[in-house]
Amino acid sequence: VGLDEYRTLGWALLADGRLCVFRADTGEQIEEVPPLALAKVTAASFPPGSETAILGFEDGHVAIVQFGFQTTFRQPSDFADQPQLAEQLNRLLPGETVVVGNRMLELTSQSQLREQRFVAEIKSQFKVAPQAIVGVDFAEGANRILTQRADGLAQLHTLSAKRDFLSGTSKISLGKSYDLPQRARSQAAKYCLISALGDRAYLGWEDGLVQRFDCRNLSSIAWAEDLDLAPEGARLTTLNFLLGRITLVAGDSRGVTRCAFPVRPDEVDESKPASPPSRTLNRRTAPPSSVDGMKLVIAHVLQGPDAEVSAVGVSSRNRNVVVGYSNGTARVFYVPNDSLLANVSIAPQQRVDQVRFSPKDDELLAVAGDGVWTAGFDALRDDD
């Protein structure tokens, strides 16, 4: 799910590939876009702050898709052939909106009539496996895709872009594919992530095991280390990146969210006392380095209610994270100092399936039960 930057329209991608566009203030659906592809969507990754997403399909294809909003400024006279609508637009007050077909018209505080329309388009697609893709991630700047197949095989795929000087567009083609040397497990990984530079890949399982891989040299991708991100018998229920795609954000079945990132052992300051276990875990006692000289360290622990972490959304502007829980609540944290910024009830005793920040971090969006919830958000205020 996502919101436009003006907080007027939202969109949701459903498992069958359909796209629903809705009013952000009421949740009312105003458009349903047919599936982008014939096959069922089985995996997806939506990097925060980017309009480019990657989808994996049941037939082994992956697609790079652009999701976004098209903004146009109009005049009431543009609708002269619809007199009633033109008259209605002339009566609008600043901040008021009108839905026209699949578009939202809003009168801005500068007395401009702003039109918003949702657009989605497949930019490139490739066949990368003979079976369903159950996990996918995209390092856009590095032109690398990470996929997890239903049979458990994880692969890193390179892309190449060739620019057409006549049209000014770039055509992306699939390059080589490389297997990750993962340790054998009885089930395919539930989560797969790739860093922004494409030099680190992660696979995660429900029992909490996360394997990290050194992908700097594609001809010799190496297993780097294991880390348990859901200790003491908990299940790993979410795995994401913070802004920058370096820090992992892992939620578990006991309501705890842990943040871990790779460090060099010589960066750990042994002279500083360890922080309380409820906030920071053993950063000063990092174990010896791995094949790439780095080691994952759990640096932040964000406590939630006694309910499963069911959804995580990260800011595209800073290190805020919003965590949704299976009891219908959500909490917003500022990760660097583990601050709790907000604690809200969204849908009592209903699982929160999705949580997101708006592009400007001034609104929260959640999906819970059969409804959509939105609320204005200001991290600098403490009176709400």
PLY file of the C-alpha trace (Angstrom):
ply
format ascii 1.0
element vertex 384
property float x
property float y
property float z
element edge 383
property int vertex1
property int vertex2
end_header
0.00 0.00 0.00
1.02 3.62 -0.38
-0.08 7.26 -0.30
0.56 10.21 -2.57
2.61 13.11 -1.21
-0.49 15.27 -0.77
-2.29 12.60 1.32
-5.34 12.55 -0.94
-5.06 9.19 -2.71
-3.87 5.75 -1.66
-3.25 2.54 -3.55
-3.12 -1.14 -2.64
-1.70 -4.08 -4.56
-3.68 -7.28 -3.97
-2.32 -10.82 -4.13
-4.16 -11.52 -7.38
-2.36 -8.60 -9.04
-5.23 -6.12 -9.00
-4.56 -2.54 -7.93
-7.13 -0.61 -5.93
-7.01 3.18 -5.73
-8.86 4.79 -2.82
-9.49 8.11 -1.11
-7.04 8.55 1.75
-9.58 10.36 3.96
-12.43 7.84 3.73
-10.94 4.65 2.25
-13.56 4.74 -0.50
-12.35 2.94 -3.63
-12.42 5.09 -6.77
-10.64 2.83 -9.25
-9.67 -0.80 -9.78
-6.76 -1.40 -12.15
-6.64 -4.83 -13.86
-3.71 -7.12 -12.98
-0.39 -5.96 -14.41
0.43 -9.52 -15.50
-1.40 -12.78 -16.11
0.41 -14.72 -13.38
-0.33 -14.43 -9.65
1.92 -12.13 -7.62
3.85 -14.27 -5.12
6.51 -11.80 -3.88
7.06 -8.05 -3.82
9.49 -5.41 -2.63
8.71 -1.69 -2.35
11.79 0.32 -1.31
10.76 3.41 0.72
11.15 6.70 -1.09
11.24 5.08 -4.52
8.47 4.76 -7.10
10.20 1.66 -8.48
9.15 -1.71 -7.07
9.90 -5.29 -8.03
7.35 -8.10 -8.18
7.82 -11.87 -8.35
5.24 -14.11 -10.01
4.00 -17.68 -9.76
5.38 -18.51 -13.22
8.98 -17.56 -12.37
8.96 -14.06 -13.86
10.06 -10.90 -12.08
8.98 -7.42 -13.13
10.31 -3.96 -12.40
7.25 -1.77 -11.95
6.82 1.96 -11.55
4.11 2.99 -9.09
3.30 6.65 -8.66
0.99 9.60 -9.10
0.64 12.01 -11.97
-0.02 15.61 -10.96
-1.67 18.15 -13.26
-2.95 21.63 -12.51
-6.34 22.45 -14.01
-8.88 25.26 -14.24
-12.65 24.99 -13.73
-12.97 26.17 -17.33
-11.31 22.91 -18.42
-14.60 21.24 -17.49
-16.89 23.60 -19.41
-18.47 20.60 -21.13
-19.61 19.42 -17.66
-21.44 22.52 -16.29
-22.46 20.96 -12.98
-18.90 19.82 -12.24
-17.45 23.20 -13.28
-19.89 24.96 -10.94
-18.98 22.57 -8.10
-15.27 23.23 -8.65
-15.87 26.98 -8.55
-17.43 26.58 -5.08
-14.57 24.59 -3.57
-12.78 25.96 -0.53
-9.03 25.41 -0.01
-8.39 21.82 1.06
-11.69 20.50 -0.29
-11.67 17.70 -2.87
-13.84 16.26 -5.62
-13.50 12.82 -7.21
-13.87 12.84 -10.98
-13.71 9.33 -12.40
-10.33 7.93 -11.36
-8.89 11.32 -10.45
-8.90 13.48 -7.34
-9.21 17.25 -7.68
-8.22 19.44 -4.73
-8.21 23.21 -4.33
-4.86 24.14 -2.80
-4.16 26.97 -0.37
-2.75 28.89 -3.36
-6.16 28.57 -5.07
-4.80 26.10 -7.63
-6.87 23.15 -8.76
-4.55 20.15 -8.40
-5.46 16.88 -10.14
-3.98 13.59 -8.91
-4.11 10.30 -10.83
-2.51 6.97 -9.98
-0.32 5.29 -12.61
1.38 1.88 -12.65
3.49 0.49 -15.45
5.75 -2.51 -15.96
9.13 -1.17 -17.08
10.93 -4.49 -17.58
10.26 -8.15 -16.92
12.40 -11.26 -17.03
12.01 -15.02 -16.67
14.46 -16.03 -13.94
13.14 -19.38 -12.68
11.07 -22.40 -13.79
8.85 -22.10 -10.72
7.28 -19.57 -8.36
9.32 -16.71 -6.95
8.55 -16.59 -3.21
10.95 -13.79 -2.27
12.41 -10.87 -4.21
14.40 -7.68 -3.60
16.05 -5.06 -5.78
19.25 -3.01 -5.44
18.21 -0.36 -7.93
21.44 1.62 -8.00
23.56 -1.53 -8.34
21.26 -3.14 -10.96
21.01 -6.38 -9.00
17.98 -8.52 -8.16
17.81 -11.15 -5.42
15.24 -13.93 -5.77
14.14 -16.85 -3.62
12.53 -19.77 -5.47
9.91 -22.12 -4.08
12.43 -24.99 -4.07
14.73 -23.03 -1.75
17.33 -21.84 -4.28
18.31 -18.19 -3.83
19.95 -16.38 -6.74
21.47 -12.99 -7.43
20.81 -11.65 -10.93
22.64 -8.81 -12.65
20.95 -6.30 -14.96
22.34 -4.12 -17.70
20.87 -0.89 -19.03
21.30 0.33 -22.59
20.21 3.87 -23.37
18.36 4.68 -26.58
19.65 8.10 -27.60
16.69 8.72 -29.91
13.97 8.15 -27.32
16.04 9.00 -24.24
14.84 5.83 -22.48
16.89 2.93 -21.16
16.20 -0.69 -21.94
17.03 -3.06 -19.12
18.06 -6.63 -19.88
18.86 -9.61 -17.68
22.52 -10.48 -17.28
24.00 -13.43 -15.40
22.56 -15.33 -12.46
24.55 -16.57 -9.46
23.51 -19.07 -6.78
23.93 -18.11 -3.13
25.93 -20.78 -1.25
23.36 -21.10 1.50
23.46 -23.85 4.08
20.83 -26.52 3.43
17.53 -26.10 5.25
14.28 -28.05 5.05
12.28 -25.01 3.87
12.85 -22.07 1.57
13.74 -18.81 3.28
10.75 -16.63 4.10
12.63 -13.35 3.62
15.32 -12.18 1.21
16.98 -8.76 1.17
19.84 -7.15 -0.74
21.77 -4.05 0.34
21.71 -0.78 -1.59
25.12 -1.47 -3.15
24.24 -5.07 -3.91
27.29 -6.23 -1.94
25.40 -8.00 0.87
22.48 -10.41 0.68
20.36 -11.77 3.49
18.07 -14.79 3.80
15.78 -15.19 6.81
13.71 -18.07 8.16
10.74 -18.14 10.51
12.81 -19.72 13.31
14.87 -16.52 13.44
17.96 -17.63 11.53
19.34 -14.98 9.18
22.20 -15.88 6.84
24.37 -13.09 5.43
26.33 -13.40 2.17
29.29 -11.43 0.84
28.41 -10.54 -2.77
31.23 -8.15 -3.62
32.81 -10.67 -5.98
30.02 -12.29 -7.97
32.26 -15.11 -9.21
32.80 -16.21 -5.60
29.79 -15.23 -3.49
30.52 -16.41 0.05
28.43 -17.25 3.10
29.55 -14.73 5.71
27.71 -15.49 8.95
24.55 -16.52 10.79
22.58 -14.44 13.26
19.53 -15.31 15.35
17.11 -12.38 15.16
14.27 -14.09 17.06
15.90 -15.66 20.14
14.33 -17.54 23.02
11.90 -19.54 20.91
10.21 -16.60 19.18
9.34 -16.64 15.48
10.66 -14.13 12.97
7.55 -12.41 11.58
8.98 -9.44 9.61
12.34 -8.52 8.09
13.02 -5.17 6.41
15.71 -2.55 5.89
15.84 0.91 7.40
16.48 3.88 5.12
19.84 3.35 3.43
19.37 -0.43 3.21
22.14 -1.20 5.70
20.32 -1.74 9.01
18.03 -4.76 9.30
14.70 -4.37 11.13
13.39 -7.70 12.43
10.07 -8.21 14.22
9.17 -11.34 16.18
6.15 -13.17 17.54
6.63 -11.73 21.03
6.29 -8.09 19.99
10.01 -7.26 19.95
11.66 -5.44 17.04
15.44 -5.70 16.73
17.71 -3.58 14.56
21.04 -5.05 13.46
23.80 -3.83 11.16
27.30 -4.96 10.15
30.28 -3.44 11.94
34.02 -4.02 12.02
35.25 -5.43 15.35
37.74 -2.56 15.68
34.82 -0.07 15.58
33.43 -1.47 18.82
34.38 0.61 21.84
35.15 -1.80 24.70
35.69 1.11 27.12
32.05 2.12 27.09
29.64 0.32 29.40
27.03 -1.85 27.76
23.57 -0.37 27.46
20.70 -2.00 29.36
19.56 -5.22 27.62
16.10 -3.80 27.01
17.56 -1.15 24.74
20.88 -2.23 23.18
22.40 -5.70 23.02
26.14 -6.23 23.38
27.41 -3.87 20.74
30.65 -3.50 22.71
31.38 -7.21 22.59
31.20 -7.93 18.87
32.56 -11.38 17.94
35.49 -11.83 15.55
35.04 -10.66 11.98
33.76 -12.86 9.14
35.07 -13.42 5.61
34.45 -9.78 4.68
35.77 -8.38 7.95
32.27 -7.47 9.19
29.96 -8.85 11.86
26.23 -8.29 12.37
25.44 -6.74 15.74
22.02 -6.19 17.29
22.23 -2.52 18.25
18.62 -1.59 19.08
15.71 -3.41 20.71
12.27 -1.80 20.38
9.76 -3.18 22.86
6.16 -3.65 21.79
3.04 -5.04 23.45
2.59 -8.74 24.15
1.49 -9.33 20.56
3.14 -10.45 17.34
4.87 -7.91 15.13
2.73 -8.19 12.01
3.91 -5.28 9.84
6.76 -2.78 9.64
7.02 0.45 7.65
10.13 2.60 7.40
10.51 6.29 6.70
11.99 7.48 3.41
13.38 10.60 5.12
14.91 9.56 8.43
15.30 6.62 10.78
11.72 6.47 11.99
10.00 3.11 11.87
6.32 2.27 12.40
5.56 -1.18 13.77
2.12 -2.81 13.56
1.01 -5.61 15.87
-1.49 -8.46 15.78
-3.58 -6.87 18.55
-4.54 -3.91 16.35
-2.05 -1.36 17.69
0.98 0.38 16.18
4.02 2.16 17.58
6.36 4.66 15.96
10.01 4.63 17.05
13.03 6.79 16.31
15.66 4.07 16.01
18.96 5.90 16.82
17.93 6.45 20.45
15.08 3.90 20.71
12.55 6.68 21.37
8.85 5.84 21.32
7.20 8.65 19.31
3.63 7.37 19.13
1.47 4.52 20.40
-1.92 4.22 18.69
-4.89 1.88 18.50
-5.87 1.18 14.89
-8.38 -1.67 14.99
-8.80 -3.30 18.42
-7.92 -7.00 18.38
-7.57 -7.08 14.59
-4.25 -7.87 12.98
-2.45 -4.91 11.40
-1.50 -6.22 7.94
0.27 -3.15 6.55
1.71 0.09 7.96
3.32 2.90 5.98
4.52 6.48 6.25
3.39 8.96 3.63
6.19 10.28 1.36
6.59 13.39 3.54
6.29 11.49 6.84
3.26 13.59 7.76
0.68 10.78 7.70
0.44 7.14 8.75
-1.45 4.56 6.71
-2.50 1.15 7.98
-4.56 -1.78 6.75
-6.25 -3.85 9.45
-9.14 -6.25 9.24
-11.24 -5.13 6.29
-10.52 -1.42 6.67
-8.00 1.32 5.93
-6.86 3.69 8.69
-5.04 7.01 8.24
-3.90 9.71 10.66
-1.83 12.86 10.44
1.61 12.50 12.05
4.11 15.05 13.35
7.18 13.62 15.08
7.97 16.99 16.68
4.68 17.25 18.59
4.22 15.55 21.93
0.70 16.65 22.85
-1.24 14.03 20.84
0 1
1 2
2 3
3 4
4 5
5 6
6 7
7 8
8 9
9 10
10 11
11 12
12 13
13 14
14 15
15 16
16 17
17 18
18 19
19 20
20 21
21 22
22 23
23 24
24 25
25 26
26 27
27 28
28 29
29 30
30 31
31 32
32 33
33 34
34 35
35 36
36 37
37 38
38 39
39 40
40 41
41 42
42 43
43 44
44 45
45 46
46 47
47 48
48 49
49 50
50 51
51 52
52 53
53 54
54 55
55 56
56 57
57 58
58 59
59 60
60 61
61 62
62 63
63 64
64 65
65 66
66 67
67 68
68 69
69 70
70 71
71 72
72 73
73 74
74 75
75 76
76 77
77 78
78 79
79 80
80 81
81 82
82 83
83 84
84 85
85 86
86 87
87 88
88 89
89 90
90 91
91 92
92 93
93 94
94 95
95 96
96 97
97 98
98 99
99 100
100 101
101 102
102 103
103 104
104 105
105 106
106 107
107 108
108 109
109 110
110 111
111 112
112 113
113 114
114 115
115 116
116 117
117 118
118 119
119 120
120 121
121 122
122 123
123 124
124 125
125 126
126 127
127 128
128 129
129 130
130 131
131 132
132 133
133 134
134 135
135 136
136 137
137 138
138 139
139 140
140 141
141 142
142 143
143 144
144 145
145 146
146 147
147 148
148 149
149 150
150 151
151 152
152 153
153 154
154 155
155 156
156 157
157 158
158 159
159 160
160 161
161 162
162 163
163 164
164 165
165 166
166 167
167 168
168 169
169 170
170 171
171 172
172 173
173 174
174 175
175 176
176 177
177 178
178 179
179 180
180 181
181 182
182 183
183 184
184 185
185 186
186 187
187 188
188 189
189 190
190 191
191 192
192 193
193 194
194 195
195 196
196 197
197 198
198 199
199 200
200 201
201 202
202 203
203 204
204 205
205 206
206 207
207 208
208 209
209 210
210 211
211 212
212 213
213 214
214 215
215 216
216 217
217 218
218 219
219 220
220 221
221 222
222 223
223 224
224 225
225 226
226 227
227 228
228 229
229 230
230 231
231 232
232 233
233 234
234 235
235 236
236 237
237 238
238 239
239 240
240 241
241 242
242 243
243 244
244 245
245 246
246 247
247 248
248 249
249 250
250 251
251 252
252 253
253 254
254 255
255 256
256 257
257 258
258 259
259 260
260 261
261 262
262 263
263 264
264 265
265 266
266 267
267 268
268 269
269 270
270 271
271 272
272 273
273 274
274 275
275 276
276 277
277 278
278 279
279 280
280 281
281 282
282 283
283 284
284 285
285 286
286 287
287 288
288 289
289 290
290 291
291 292
292 293
293 294
294 295
295 296
296 297
297 298
298 299
299 300
300 301
301 302
302 303
303 304
304 305
305 306
306 307
307 308
308 309
309 310
310 311
311 312
312 313
313 314
314 315
315 316
316 317
317 318
318 319
319 320
320 321
321 322
322 323
323 324
324 325
325 326
326 327
327 328
328 329
329 330
330 331
331 332
332 333
333 334
334 335
335 336
336 337
337 338
338 339
339 340
340 341
341 342
342 343
343 344
344 345
345 346
346 347
347 348
348 349
349 350
350 351
351 352
352 353
353 354
354 355
355 356
356 357
357 358
358 359
359 360
360 361
361 362
362 363
363 364
364 365
365 366
366 367
367 368
368 369
369 370
370 371
371 372
372 373
373 374
374 375
375 376
376 377
377 378
378 379
379 380
380 381
381 382
382 383
